[in-house]
Amino acid sequence: MGVEESKARPRFGEEWLVAVLDALSEGVVAIDGAGRLSAANPAAETLLGFDVSVRRFAHWTELLPRVLRDAEGRFVDPHPVARALAGEPTPVTPYEIGDGDWWELATHLLDPVAGAGSGVVVTFREVTARIRAQRDRELASEILREVLAMTTHDLRGPIMTISGYAGLLSQTHATEDPELRTSLEAIRRQTEHLTKLVSDLSLTARIEAGALEAEPTAVALAHLVDEALTVAALPDISIDIPPRLELLVDPDHGRRILLNLLENARKYGAPPYAVMARRDGAMVETVVADAGAGVPDELVPRLFDRYSRSAPPGVEGTGLGLAIVAKLAELNGGTVRYEVGDHDGTRFVVRLPAAGSDPRRVDADSVTGPTDERLDA
């Protein structure tokens, strides 16, 4: 047997091929080089509403939907079948065929050398229910983003008022009333939690809406870590960052990434905590580690999804912190991943571009403080 014969594609018998085509739920239509129908399987006859024995050799324009719209509502011209007959096959694409019905359609060129003659094969199936469900989800998601944006904006004022009056009461009356002092401390903790919740929801809504842009600037990593630690104070933490190591990152985004990872370690991990960093080619790899129990195996695949959390009793959280980290890292040309530590524990590894001789370089003292005002606007 020659080499060419050994590589020849196996041929299927006609009866076997007919049985396969008849069993397909997808419509299959063969059109010859002159644009006439030469064959169709039962699924195609059902979708098109004709008997192939009656309409055989009819031109394709009399059988297939001629007016197609794409996902953006634009008329499709030239028609995919016309393009295929001109030698340009088309991939599987959803088209609106009228009255809100949708087909997924593709065209494939016949190989004359294989003995099938010139022409095209058109495959299609109805996907109306899927497209409508997808659009319903998109609409619901858009409505949710709008509601989140309005809600978080309207909540900021009341939260600031509550926090302000609680602070005033604490300064003027709490020293002489231990019970009042305890109550005001509880109000303070809950307003801080509400502030973080509103911030996370607002930022998530802006990310999902594509309304958040990165403005990368060269900034010292050690400075970002110091700023994050003024908010997420962790006892027993070690810092190992090479001097003058700089990131090319939006300072607010870089600070928020570190803050969220440090708060995640404080809530779900255990001391000792550590922040380590090193230059790796064009990237800087920063590790936030703790000695806690680690992430449950069943949670790892969805660890960076929104609202994904496995909090121990009494631990407050939104389930948005790590999702925000992943999105901000991506927005700044980086990545984040989870690893099990050398001696168990948890390691989150963030890779972000390293700063070089960038004209936008700024001194650490000129970077705004850890208020995340621009992120929460």
Residue, then its C-alpha position, 0 to 999 in steps of 0.5 A: m500500500g502506497v503512502e498516499e493510499s494509507k493517508a486517504r480519508p476513509r469512505f462511508g457507504e451511501e446507506w450509512l451516510v444517509a442514515v447519519l444525515d437523517a438522524l441529525s437534528e441540524g438541517v443540512v441542505a446541498i446546493d449545486g454550483a448553479g445554486r439549485l437544491s440537490a439534497a436535504n435531510p429531514a430536519a431541513e425539510t421540517l425547518l424549511g417546510f417543504d418536501v425535497s422530492v417536490r422542490r428539488f432543483a429549485h433555486w436556493t433563493e426560493l427555499l432559504p430565508r433571503v433577508l437576514r439580520d445580524a446580532e446588531g440588527r443590520f441586514v446581511d449582504p451579501h447572503p452567506v449562501a451567495r458568498a459560499l457559491a462565490g468560494e467564501p464559506t462562512p462560519v456558524t453565525p446566528y441570524e434573525i430570519g424575521d418575526g424575531d426568529w433566529w437561526e444559526l447558519a453556516t456554509h461549507l464548500l464541496d470539494p469537486v475532487a472528492g467526487a461530490g461536484s461543485g457547490v455548497v452545503v448549508t447547515f442550520r438550526e433554530v436557536t430562537a429560545r437561546i437567543r431570547a434567553q441570552r438577551d433577557r439575561e443581558l437586559a437583566s444584567e444591564i438593569l442590575r448595573e443601573v440599579l446598583a449604580m443608583t443605589t450605591h450613589d444614594l446610600r453614600g449620603p445616609i452612611m456618611t451622616i450616620s458615621g458623622y453623628a456617631g463620631l460626634l456622640s462618641q466624642t461628647h458623651a461616650t466617655e461617661d456611658p460605657e453602654l453608649r460607648t459600646s453601642l457607638e462602636a457597633i455603629r462604627r463597625q457597621t458603617e465601615h462595613l456598609t461603606k465597603l459594601v457600597s464601594d465594592l458594589s459601585l466598583t463592580a457595576r462600573i467594571e461590568a459596564g466597561a466604565l472604568e479605565a486604567e491610567p498606568t503610572a510608574v509607582a513604588l510598590a512599597h508605597l502602595v503596600d504601606e498605603a494599603l496597610t494603613v486601612a487593612a492593619l495586620p499584626d505579625i506581617s513581614i514585608d520583603i520588597p526590593p528597594r525601588l521596585e516599581l509597577l506600571v499601574d493605575p495607583d488607585h487600582g494597584r492600591r485597591i488590589l493590595l488592600n483587597l488581598l490584605e483584607n482577605a488574608r485578615k478575614y479568612g487567613a491567619p498570622p503570620y502574614a507576608v507580602m513579597a515581591r520580585r521582578d520577573g522580566a517585564m512583570v513584577e510578581t507580588v505575593v500576599a500570603d498567610a498561614g490559614a487553612g487555605v481555600p476549600d477545594e470546591l471553591v477554588p474553580r470559582l474563587f475569582d467569580r463575583y459573590s463567591r465566598s466561603a466565610p466562617p461564622g461571624v465574618e462579614g464579606t461581600g464575595l466581591g473582593l477577589a473578583i475586583v482584584a482579578k478585574l483590576a489586574e486584567l485592566n492593568g495588563g496583569t493577572v492574579r492566581y491562587e496557590v497553596g503555600d509551601h506549608d499549606g496556608t494561602r498565597f495570592v500571586v499578582r503579576l503586573p507590568a514593571a515600570g521602566s524609564d516611563p515618562r509618566r513616572v511620579d514620586a511616591d509622595s504625589v500619589t493620592g492617599p488610600t481613600d479610593e475616591r476615584l474608584d468609588a466616584 
